[in-house]
Amino acid sequence: MFDITTKTMQWGEETLTLETGKVARQADGSVIATLGETRVMANVTYAREQKPGQDFFPLTVHYQEKYYAAGKVPGGFFKREARPTEKETLTARLIDRPIRPLFVPGFKNEVLVMCTVLSHDLVNDPDIVAMIAASAALTISGVPFMGPIAGCRVGFADGEYVLNPTVDDMHDLRLNPEQRLDLVVAGTKDAVMMVESEAYELSEAEMLGAVTFAHEQIQPVIDLIISLAESAAKEPFDFQAPDYSDLFAAVQAAGEEQMRAAFAITDKQDRTAAVAAARETIKAALTEEQLGDANLGSALKKLEAGILRGDVVKGGKRIDGRSTTDVRPISCETGLLPRTHGSALFTRGETQGLVVTTLGTGDDEQFIDALHGTFKSNFLLHYNFPPYSVGEVGRVGPPGRREIGHGKLAWRALQAVLPAPTDFPYTVRLVSEITESNGSSSMASVCGGSLSMMDAGVPLKSAVAGVAMGLILEEDGSYAVLTDILGDEDHLGDMDFKVAGTENGITSLQMDIKVAGITPEIMEKALAQAKDGRMHILGEMNKALSGAGEFSVHAPRIETMNIPTDKIREVIGSGGKVIREIVEVSGAKVDINDDGVIKIASPNGEAIQKAYDMIHAIVAEPEEGAIYTGKVVKIVDFGAFVNFFGKRDGLVHVSQIENRRLNHPSDVLKEGQEVKVKLLGFDDRGKVRLSMKVVDQETGEEVAREKKESAE
């Protein structure tokens, strides 16, 4: 019934297995990849014909995590996997980015790649397994795919690169100083195609070394996929890239001069209008048959790319007049919004981000329900890209893959410099509103986010800046690395290379390459040029930070205290009775963690102190020799019981009430009376012994020894 093909290899500390032929046999390509006990199924289907009028490549990648894979039931009312989580969206993008450039040019048939996590051992992250499974499924499907690719994750601890570190090793890296890197690299046999990372101020050399290490480690995986394809691949789809050389010649003759003049305009909106006019001029000169050709869009793009790319590589001059290393003019402003906790407006050329910081309490932390467990996050970054930012009319809806991906890139860049939660016990939420865009709004979010948090008084370890780099690589090997790329340079170039970091090193690196042939030398040059650009931007940002750093009067104040874990129960009380009373009496918010860390939050400092004192009275032990204010709770013949320390009572013997003989304690005391007492110690049975007569009942100070002796 089944024609099963299986290939296995030892990869690092785990066994990697690829299997096809048993499941999803009607898909064009289906592979189940297993690493350890993490198992992902990838299925590929593709249309045999291009849709009429299709002028782009419709590739769709889905990545799905099924809760059953980790033996869990989904949360929520419906108990069913709902819309994609952030992790699923980011992983789908992670797979899409390296495979998209590897389809044969001109292929525009619809392709669907679906990756489903079937089993998760809570050790090996399924995103890498999914990438390998997707590559293998594409390679055996027959679709015109110039792969295979493979991917791996790299850590960096104790000066050594680590292949595929565990899920726990990569979780919450900023609280794990041993691990300084979470890097994912995908590539072919000859070239790196994609890089995504979260780093902790690594040098350019360390980062480049990690990328090189990763490319070496994926080579045996690529060989394994090729071995699987040799045994199980389907017949290649009969596809010939369309020849539109005659159409391109007609397009070039009709409008190259006008298009070249349009790209010479430095202002984006004027240039966009001129390019659109040049396209209309070209179309007006074409025949009906040429206008109906599905390759017209490709011919126009080829003309535009040729003009832009040739001028940069040959003359070193870009469409806005800058050299290859120039950063556009920068403007930074903080404290724009009066009622927010922190705000900044960062403008770089025609790219602008308004970034706002909000400081919250423990109640504002985000709960994340992942396959490997449920955890909290106290740093949130949300990125919004409205249509008006590029002068367009468009539909506004929930955040898409682009918004989630750009926001996560900025999050990775900034979280490396956040203070430890014990030092700054706030939940920090950043919202980046992109108000203008012409190149790398994600890096504008990094710069604006750093400024905004500093404006809010967040004690960052260092300011963070980001810059987007581009590359134009010609067939003869000549190339130009571009600093601070424009939208057109990103669209028509060969590489999008975003680097963020501090003065001390890189905190995030994202790279997408559209062509094979990026050498280590080119990457090294791009990293060095990016460092120069980053330092320039940091210098401009520092000019705006002179007035920043004051804590907003509208932000909540939070104090932390640590209590023994065995005292947590006492602070909470039966059914939460004690903690509710503390909140009601003090007026402060109180949040208790399982590790004994208590956060007390309120805009009112007196409320925080009141809650602190109430909790301290519950968990602290009374000190011998200390003086306390207490309340008489019971009077007996031999003395009075005083509640002096939380719920703790002690006996003031009748001989310790005053420096004179009393017939009965009730002669001077009554229940409910407030008194000052000194803790003398504990008797043989552990009972508390208190004294009133050694304390001045008006001042609360201990009576001087000379005074006591004279009284006696």
C-alpha positions in Angstrom: 0.0 0.0 0.0 2.8 2.4 0.9 6.0 3.2 -1.0 7.9 4.6 1.9 11.4 6.3 1.6 13.3 7.2 4.8 16.6 8.9 5.2 18.4 9.4 8.6 21.5 11.1 9.9 23.1 12.1 13.1 22.9 15.9 13.4 24.5 17.4 16.5 23.2 15.6 19.5 20.0 14.4 17.8 18.9 12.1 15.0 17.3 13.8 12.0 14.9 11.7 9.9 13.1 12.5 6.7 10.2 10.2 5.5 7.9 10.4 2.5 5.4 8.1 0.9 3.1 7.1 3.8 1.1 10.2 4.6 -0.7 12.8 2.4 0.0 10.9 -0.8 -2.2 13.2 -2.9 -0.1 16.2 -2.2 2.6 17.0 -4.8 5.2 16.7 -2.1 4.9 15.4 1.5 7.7 14.9 4.0 7.6 14.2 7.7 10.8 15.5 9.4 11.8 14.3 12.9 14.5 15.7 15.2 14.6 14.0 18.5 10.9 13.5 19.2 9.8 16.8 17.5 8.0 15.9 14.3 6.7 18.2 11.6 4.7 17.3 8.4 5.2 19.5 5.4 2.8 19.3 2.4 3.3 21.1 -0.9 0.8 21.5 -3.7 1.0 23.7 -6.8 -1.2 24.8 -9.7 -0.4 23.4 -13.1 -1.4 26.7 -14.8 -0.9 30.3 -14.2 -4.0 32.4 -13.6 -4.8 34.8 -16.5 -3.3 38.2 -15.9 -1.2 37.0 -12.9 1.9 39.3 -12.6 3.3 38.1 -9.3 4.3 34.8 -7.7 1.5 33.6 -5.4 3.4 31.6 -2.8 1.6 30.9 0.5 3.3 29.4 3.5 1.4 28.2 6.6 2.9 26.9 9.8 0.5 25.4 12.4 1.2 24.2 15.9 -1.3 21.7 17.1 -1.7 21.6 20.9 -2.0 17.8 20.8 1.7 17.8 19.7 2.7 18.6 23.3 -0.2 16.7 25.0 -2.1 19.9 25.7 -5.7 21.1 25.2 -6.2 24.6 23.8 -7.4 27.3 26.1 -10.4 29.5 25.5 -14.1 28.8 25.2 -14.0 26.7 22.0 -11.0 24.6 23.0 -9.8 24.6 19.4 -6.8 26.1 17.7 -7.9 29.5 16.4 -6.1 32.2 14.5 -2.3 31.9 14.1 -0.3 32.8 17.1 2.6 35.2 16.8 5.0 32.3 16.9 3.2 30.6 14.0 3.1 33.8 11.9 6.8 34.5 12.5 7.8 30.9 11.6 5.7 31.0 8.4 7.7 34.1 7.4 10.9 32.3 8.5 10.2 29.5 6.0 8.8 31.8 3.2 11.8 34.2 3.1 14.6 31.8 2.0 12.5 29.7 -0.4 10.7 32.5 -2.3 13.8 33.7 -4.3 14.6 30.1 -5.3 11.7 29.4 -7.6 12.6 29.6 -11.3 12.2 33.2 -12.5 9.0 33.7 -14.4 7.1 30.9 -12.5 3.9 32.4 -11.3 1.7 29.4 -10.7 0.1 29.2 -7.2 2.1 27.3 -4.6 0.9 26.3 -1.2 3.3 25.0 1.6 1.6 23.8 4.8 3.7 22.7 7.8 2.0 21.0 10.8 3.6 20.3 14.1 2.6 16.7 15.0 4.9 16.2 18.0 7.0 18.4 20.2 9.5 17.0 22.7 9.9 20.4 24.4 13.6 20.3 23.6 14.0 20.8 19.8 12.1 23.8 18.5 9.8 22.8 15.6 10.5 25.9 13.5 13.8 24.5 12.3 12.3 21.1 11.7 9.5 22.7 9.7 11.9 24.6 7.5 13.8 21.4 6.7 10.5 19.5 6.0 9.2 22.2 3.7 12.5 22.3 1.7 12.4 18.5 1.3 8.7 18.5 0.3 9.4 21.2 -2.3 12.5 19.3 -3.6 10.6 16.1 -4.3 7.4 17.7 -5.5 8.5 18.5 -9.0 7.8 22.2 -8.7 10.5 24.3 -10.4 12.4 25.0 -7.2 16.2 25.7 -7.3 16.8 24.3 -3.8 17.1 22.5 -1.5 17.7 24.7 1.5 18.3 23.8 5.1 18.3 25.8 8.3 19.6 25.6 11.8 19.7 27.6 15.0 22.9 28.8 16.6 23.6 29.8 20.2 26.7 31.5 21.6 27.9 30.6 25.1 31.3 30.9 26.7 32.8 32.0 23.4 31.6 28.9 21.6 28.9 28.5 19.0 26.2 25.9 19.8 24.3 24.0 17.2 20.5 23.9 17.8 20.4 24.8 21.5 17.3 23.6 23.4 14.0 25.4 23.8 14.8 26.2 27.4 18.3 27.6 26.5 16.6 30.1 24.1 13.7 31.1 26.4 13.9 34.6 27.9 17.5 35.1 26.9 17.8 38.5 28.7 17.6 36.7 32.0 20.2 34.2 31.0 23.6 35.9 30.7 25.3 32.7 29.7 23.5 32.7 26.3 24.2 35.7 24.1 22.6 34.7 20.8 19.5 33.2 19.2 20.4 33.0 15.5 18.5 31.2 12.7 20.2 30.8 9.3 18.8 29.2 6.1 20.8 28.6 3.0 21.6 26.5 0.0 24.7 24.5 -0.7 26.5 27.6 -1.9 24.9 30.6 -0.3 23.2 32.0 2.8 19.7 33.1 2.0 18.2 34.3 5.3 19.3 35.3 8.8 17.2 36.2 11.8 18.7 36.8 15.2 18.4 38.1 18.7 21.8 39.0 20.2 23.4 40.6 23.2 25.8 43.1 21.9 27.9 40.8 19.8 30.7 42.2 17.7 30.5 42.1 13.9 33.2 39.4 13.8 31.3 37.2 16.3 28.0 37.6 14.3 29.7 36.8 11.0 31.3 33.8 12.6 27.9 32.6 13.8 26.5 32.9 10.2 29.5 31.0 8.8 29.2 28.3 11.4 25.5 27.8 10.7 26.1 27.6 6.9 28.7 24.8 7.6 26.3 22.9 9.9 23.4 22.8 7.3 25.5 21.2 4.6 24.9 17.5 5.7 21.1 18.3 6.0 21.1 19.5 2.4 22.9 16.3 1.3 20.2 14.3 3.2 17.4 16.1 1.3 19.2 15.5 -2.0 19.5 11.8 -1.1 15.8 11.7 -0.4 15.0 13.4 -3.7 17.2 10.9 -5.6 15.0 8.1 -4.3 11.5 9.7 -4.1 11.3 12.9 -6.3 8.5 13.2 -8.8 9.0 14.1 -12.4 9.9 17.8 -12.8 7.1 20.1 -13.9 7.5 21.0 -17.5 8.1 24.7 -17.2 9.9 27.0 -19.5 10.6 30.6 -18.3 8.8 32.9 -20.8 10.9 34.7 -23.3 9.8 38.3 -23.3 12.9 39.8 -24.8 11.0 41.4 -27.7 8.5 42.9 -25.3 11.3 44.3 -23.1 13.0 45.8 -26.2 9.7 47.6 -27.1 9.3 48.8 -23.5 12.9 50.0 -23.4 12.6 51.9 -26.7 9.3 53.5 -25.7 10.3 54.9 -22.4 13.8 54.4 -21.1 14.7 58.0 -21.4 11.6 59.2 -19.5 12.0 56.5 -16.9 15.6 57.5 -16.3 14.5 61.1 -15.9 11.9 60.0 -13.4 14.4 58.1 -11.2 16.6 61.2 -11.1 14.0 63.0 -9.0 15.0 62.9 -5.4 11.6 63.5 -3.7 9.7 60.2 -3.2 6.2 61.4 -4.1 7.3 63.4 -7.1 9.5 60.5 -8.2 6.6 58.0 -7.8 4.3 60.2 -9.8 7.0 60.6 -12.6 7.6 56.8 -12.7 3.8 56.2 -13.0 3.7 58.8 -15.8 6.6 57.1 -17.6 4.8 53.7 -17.4 1.7 55.3 -19.0 3.9 56.7 -21.7 5.3 53.3 -22.4 1.9 51.6 -22.4 0.6 54.2 -24.9 3.3 53.2 -27.3 2.6 49.5 -27.2 0.3 47.4 -29.3 -2.9 45.8 -27.9 -1.2 42.4 -28.1 1.8 43.7 -26.1 -0.5 45.4 -23.5 -2.3 42.0 -23.0 1.0 40.2 -22.5 1.2 38.7 -18.9 4.9 39.6 -18.9 4.4 43.3 -19.3 4.8 43.9 -15.5 8.1 41.9 -15.5 9.4 43.9 -18.5 8.6 47.2 -16.8 10.2 46.1 -13.5 13.3 44.9 -15.5 13.6 48.4 -17.1 13.3 50.1 -13.7 15.7 47.8 -12.0 18.3 48.2 -14.8 18.2 52.0 -14.5 18.4 52.1 -10.7 21.0 49.3 -10.4 23.3 50.4 -13.2 23.6 54.0 -12.0 24.5 52.9 -8.5 27.1 50.3 -9.3 28.7 52.4 -12.1 28.5 55.9 -10.8 28.0 55.3 -7.0 25.1 57.7 -7.1 21.7 56.8 -5.8 18.2 58.0 -6.9 18.0 60.5 -4.0 21.5 61.9 -4.7 23.3 60.2 -1.8 26.5 58.2 -1.9 26.4 54.5 -1.0 27.4 55.3 2.6 25.3 58.4 3.4 22.5 58.2 6.0 19.5 60.5 5.2 18.9 63.6 7.5 17.7 62.6 10.9 15.4 64.5 13.3 14.7 63.2 16.9 12.2 64.7 19.4 11.1 63.3 22.7 8.3 64.2 25.1 5.7 65.2 22.4 2.6 63.8 24.1 1.7 65.3 27.5 -0.3 62.5 29.1 1.7 59.5 27.9 4.5 58.0 30.0 7.0 58.4 27.2 7.0 59.4 23.5 9.4 60.1 20.7 9.2 61.1 17.0 12.0 59.7 14.9 12.4 60.9 11.4 15.0 59.7 8.9 14.5 61.2 5.5 10.9 60.2 4.4 10.6 57.5 7.0 9.0 58.5 10.3 7.8 56.7 13.5 5.9 58.0 16.4 6.7 55.6 19.3 4.8 55.7 22.6 5.8 54.0 25.8 3.3 52.9 28.5 4.5 51.6 31.9 2.2 49.1 33.5 2.1 46.7 36.5 2.2 43.0 36.8 -1.4 42.8 35.9 -0.5 44.1 32.4 1.9 41.3 31.6 1.0 39.3 28.5 0.2 35.6 29.0 1.6 33.5 26.2 0.2 30.0 25.8 2.9 28.1 23.8 3.5 24.4 23.1 6.3 24.3 25.6 4.3 26.0 28.3 2.5 29.1 29.5 4.6 32.1 30.4 4.4 35.8 30.9 6.1 38.7 29.0 6.6 42.1 30.5 7.9 43.7 27.3 5.5 44.3 24.4 6.1 46.1 21.1 3.3 46.7 18.7 3.9 48.0 15.2 1.3 49.7 13.0 1.7 50.5 9.3 -1.4 52.5 8.2 -2.0 53.2 4.4 -1.5 56.9 4.8 2.1 56.4 5.7 2.8 55.7 2.0 0.2 58.1 0.7 -2.2 55.3 -0.2 -5.9 54.5 0.3 -6.3 51.0 1.7 -8.2 48.7 3.9 -7.4 48.9 7.6 -7.7 45.6 9.5 -6.0 43.6 12.2 -2.2 43.3 12.1 -0.9 41.2 9.2 2.2 39.1 8.8 4.3 42.2 7.9 3.2 44.2 11.0 3.9 41.2 13.2 7.3 40.5 11.6 8.5 44.1 11.7 7.3 44.5 15.3 9.2 41.3 16.4 12.4 42.5 14.7 12.2 45.8 16.7 11.3 43.9 19.9 14.4 41.7 19.5 16.6 44.7 19.0 15.4 46.5 22.1 14.8 43.8 24.7 18.6 43.2 24.9 19.1 46.5 26.8 16.1 46.3 29.1 16.9 46.4 32.9 16.3 43.2 34.9 12.7 42.9 36.2 14.0 43.0 39.7 15.6 46.4 39.1 12.7 47.8 37.1 9.5 45.9 37.9 7.3 47.4 35.2 5.5 46.0 32.2 6.7 48.1 29.3 4.5 48.4 26.2 5.8 50.2 23.1 3.5 51.2 20.2 5.2 52.3 17.0 2.9 54.3 14.7 4.6 54.6 11.3 3.4 57.9 10.0 5.7 58.0 6.9 7.6 55.3 5.1 10.2 55.2 2.5 12.6 52.5 3.6 13.0 50.5 6.8 10.3 51.6 9.2 11.2 48.7 11.5 14.6 50.3 12.1 12.8 53.7 12.7 10.8 51.8 15.3 14.0 50.6 17.0 15.4 54.2 17.1 12.1 55.7 18.2 11.5 53.0 20.7 14.8 53.5 22.4 14.2 57.3 22.6 10.6 56.8 23.9 11.6 54.4 26.7 14.4 56.8 27.8 11.8 59.6 27.8 9.7 57.4 30.1 12.5 57.0 32.5 13.2 53.3 31.7 16.9 52.7 32.7 18.1 51.1 29.5 21.7 49.8 29.5 22.4 51.8 26.4 20.6 53.5 23.5 19.9 51.3 20.4 19.8 52.3 16.8 19.1 50.4 13.6 19.9 50.8 10.0 18.8 49.0 6.8 21.5 48.0 4.3 21.0 47.0 0.7 23.0 45.3 -2.0 23.2 45.5 -5.8 25.2 42.6 -7.3 25.7 42.5 -11.0 26.4 39.4 -13.2 30.0 40.4 -13.7 30.6 40.3 -9.9 30.7 44.0 -9.3 28.5 45.2 -6.5 27.6 48.1 -4.2 26.6 48.0 -0.6 24.0 50.7 0.3 23.5 52.3 3.7 20.0 53.3 4.8 18.1 52.0 1.7 15.0 53.5 0.2 11.9 51.6 -0.6 12.7 51.4 -4.3 16.2 50.2 -3.5 14.8 47.5 -1.3 12.3 46.5 -4.0 14.8 46.4 -6.9 17.9 45.4 -5.0 19.4 42.0 -4.2 19.5 42.1 -0.4 17.7 43.6 2.6 20.1 43.6 5.6 18.9 45.2 8.8 21.3 45.6 11.7 20.4 47.1 15.1 22.6 47.5 18.1 24.3 49.8 20.7 27.8 51.3 20.7 29.1 48.1 22.1 27.6 45.6 19.6 24.8 44.1 17.6 21.5 43.2 19.3 19.5 42.1 16.2 20.4 41.1 12.6 17.9 40.3 9.9 19.0 39.4 6.3 17.0 38.4 3.3 18.9 37.6 0.1 17.2 37.4 -3.3 20.1 36.0 -5.3 22.7 33.3 -4.7 26.4 34.4 -4.6 26.6 36.6 -1.5 30.1 35.9 -0.3 31.5 36.3 3.2 33.5 39.3 2.0 30.3 41.1 0.9 28.7 40.3 4.3 31.7 41.5 6.1 31.7 44.8 4.2 28.0 45.2 4.8 28.4 44.7 8.5 31.2 47.1 8.7 29.3 49.7 6.7 26.2 49.1 8.9 28.3 49.8 12.0 29.4 53.2 10.7 25.7 54.0 9.9 24.6 52.9 13.3 27.2 55.0 15.1 26.1 58.0 13.1 22.5 57.5 14.0 23.3 57.0 17.7 25.1 60.3 17.7 22.0 62.0 16.3 19.8 60.3 18.9 22.0 61.4 21.7 21.4 65.0 20.9 17.7 64.5 21.7 18.3 62.8 25.0 19.4 65.8 27.1 15.9 66.4 28.4 14.8 62.8 28.6 14.9 60.5 31.6 12.4 61.9 34.1 9.8 59.5 35.3 6.3 60.5 34.2 4.0 61.7 36.9 1.2 59.8 35.2 3.0 56.4 35.5 2.4 54.1 38.4 5.0 53.7 41.1 6.1 50.2 41.8 8.1 48.9 44.8 9.3 45.3 45.1 9.9 43.2 48.2 11.0 39.6 48.6 9.4 37.3 51.1 10.2 33.7 52.0 8.2 31.3 49.8 6.7 29.6 52.8 5.2 33.0 53.8 3.2 33.5 50.6 0.3 31.6 51.9 0.0 33.8 54.9 0.1 37.0 52.8 -2.6 35.7 50.5 -4.8 34.2 53.3 -7.6 31.7 53.1 -9.5 32.3 49.8 -7.4 35.5 49.3 -8.9 37.2 52.3 -5.6 38.8 53.6 -4.4 40.1 50.3 -7.8 41.6 49.5 -7.7 43.4 52.9 -4.3 44.8 52.2 -5.4 46.1 48.8 -8.6 47.6 50.2 -6.9 49.2 53.2 -3.8 50.5 51.4 -5.3 51.4 48.0 -2.3 49.9 46.2 -2.2 47.0 43.7 -0.3 44.0 45.1 1.0 41.2 42.8 2.7 38.1 44.3 4.9 35.7 42.2 5.5 32.1 43.1 9.2 32.9 43.8 8.2 35.3 46.6 8.7 38.6 44.7 5.9 41.0 45.6 5.2 44.1 43.4 3.3 46.9 45.1 2.0 49.6 42.6 0.2 52.9 43.1 0.6 56.5 42.0 0.4 57.3 45.7 3.6 56.7 47.7 1.7 56.6 51.0 -0.4 53.7 49.6 2.7 51.8 48.6 4.2 52.3 52.1 1.0 51.2 53.8 0.8 48.0 51.8 4.5 47.4 52.4 4.1 47.8 56.2 1.1 45.5 56.3 2.9 42.7 54.3 6.1 43.2 56.4 4.1 42.8 59.6 2.8 39.4 58.3 6.1 37.9 57.1 8.7 39.5 59.3 9.8 38.1 62.7 9.8 40.4 65.7 13.2 41.5 66.9 14.2 41.1 70.5 14.9 44.6 72.0 12.8 46.4 69.4 9.9 48.8 70.4 6.5 48.3 68.8 3.2 50.0 68.8 0.4 47.6 69.8 -3.1 47.3 70.9 -4.5 45.7 74.1 -6.7 42.8 73.1 -7.3 41.1 76.4 -6.9 41.9 80.1 -6.3 39.2 82.7 -5.5 39.2 86.4 -1.7 38.7 85.8 -1.3 41.2 82.9 -2.5 42.2 79.5 -2.2 40.6 76.0 -1.1 43.0 73.4 -1.3 42.6 69.6 2.0 44.2 68.6 3.3 42.6 65.3 0.7 41.7 62.7 -1.3 39.0 64.2 1.2 38.2 66.8 0.3 38.8 70.5 2.5 39.0 73.6 2.0 39.2 77.3 2.8 42.4 79.3 3.0 41.0 82.9 1.4 43.2 85.5 4.9 43.9 86.9 5.9 45.3 83.5 3.1 47.7 83.0 4.3 50.6 85.2 7.1 51.3 87.7 4.7 50.9 90.6 2.6 48.2 92.1 -0.9 47.7 90.6 -3.8 46.0 92.1 -5.1 45.0 88.7 -4.0 45.7 85.1 -7.4 47.3 84.5 -6.4 50.1 86.8 -4.5 51.7 83.9 -5.4 49.7 80.8 -8.5 48.9 78.8 -9.1 46.7 75.8 -8.5 48.5 72.5 -6.0 50.9 74.0 -2.9 51.7 72.0 0.4 51.2 73.9 4.1 51.1 73.2 5.9 47.9 74.2 9.4 46.6 74.1 10.1 42.9 73.2 12.0 41.5 76.1 12.4 38.0 74.7 10.7 34.6 74.8 10.1 32.3 77.7 11.0 28.6 77.8 7.8 27.8 76.0 8.3 30.3 73.2 5.8 32.8 74.6 6.5 36.5 73.9 7.5 38.7 76.9 6.7 42.4 76.5 7.3 45.4 78.7 5.5 48.8 78.8 7.3 50.4 81.7 10.7 50.6 79.9 9.1 52.7 77.1 8.0 56.3 77.2 4.3 55.9 76.2 4.2 59.4 74.7 7.4 59.4 72.6 7.8 55.7 72.1 11.4 55.9 73.1 13.1 53.7 75.7 13.3 55.2 79.1 16.8 56.0 80.1 18.5 53.6 82.6 19.2 56.4 85.1 15.6 57.3 85.2 14.5 53.7 85.7 17.0 53.2 88.5 15.9 56.4 90.4 12.3 55.3 90.1 13.1 52.0 91.6 
